[in-house]
Amino acid sequence: MSPDELRELLLSNSAVGLAPDIGLSDCFVLDSLALTWVLYQVQESYGLEPDPDDERISGLTSIERMAGYLDQLRPGGVRT
């Protein structure tokens, strides 16, 4: 999942609450409901299975960081 695809996903749900002009490295905080929605969408659309109890999830404060984490979940993922 590319950072641009993730940005589109996040912006597709107004409940997530991100500004339409958010940059890939801009910081944000998702509430638990928005985060659960994102993790569900990633699992359903991309077949990735993020663990909601993974401690790294609390550090996903930008689109770039979130995309890097998700990339690590796919077989052969190498982004850090």
N, C-alpha and C positions, 0 to 999 in steps of 0.2 A: 504494500500500500504506500503510494508516494505521499509526500507531504501535501501536495496539491489536492490529491484525492481525499485525504483526511480533512483538509480545510473545507472542501465542498461538503463532506459528510457533516461536519460540525455545524456549518452554516445552514444546512438543510432543515434543522430543527430549531425554531426560535426559542424553545424552552432552554436550550443550552446557553443562550444569552451572550454569544460572542458578537462583537461589532463586525459588520460586513467588510470593513477594511483591515481586519486583523492581519498582521504579518506572520510569517512562519516562525519567527523567533520571539514574537511578543508574548509576554507572560499572561497567564490567565489561571483562574481556579474554577474547577467544575464542582458543583454540589454533588452529593451522592446519587441523586436521581439522574442527573445528566450523565455522570460517569457510567452508571449502570446501563443507560441507553446506548452510549457510545460502545461499550464493551459488547453488548448484545448485537449491535449493528455490525461490528467488526467480525464477530463470530459468524453471524448469518450470511453476510455478504462476501467475506473473504476466507472463511473457514479457519481463521486463527482462533486460538482458544486462550485468551488472557485469563490468568488466575486472579480473581478479585481480591484475594488475600496476599498477592505479591507485594512486598514492601516497596518495590520500585514504582508502583502506581502513584504513590503520593508525590513523586518527583516529576510527574508528567505535567509540567506547567507551561508548555508551549507546544505548538504543532510539530516543530522539529523533534523535540524530545519524545513526544508521543509516537511519531512515525518511526523513530529509531527503535523504541521499545517494541513496537509491533513488528518491525522488520526482523528483530531478533527471534521472534516467535515462529517465523516461517522456516521450514527446512532450508538449511544453507544460509540463513540470514546472517549478515556480518556487520550491519550498521551498528555503531556504538553511540 
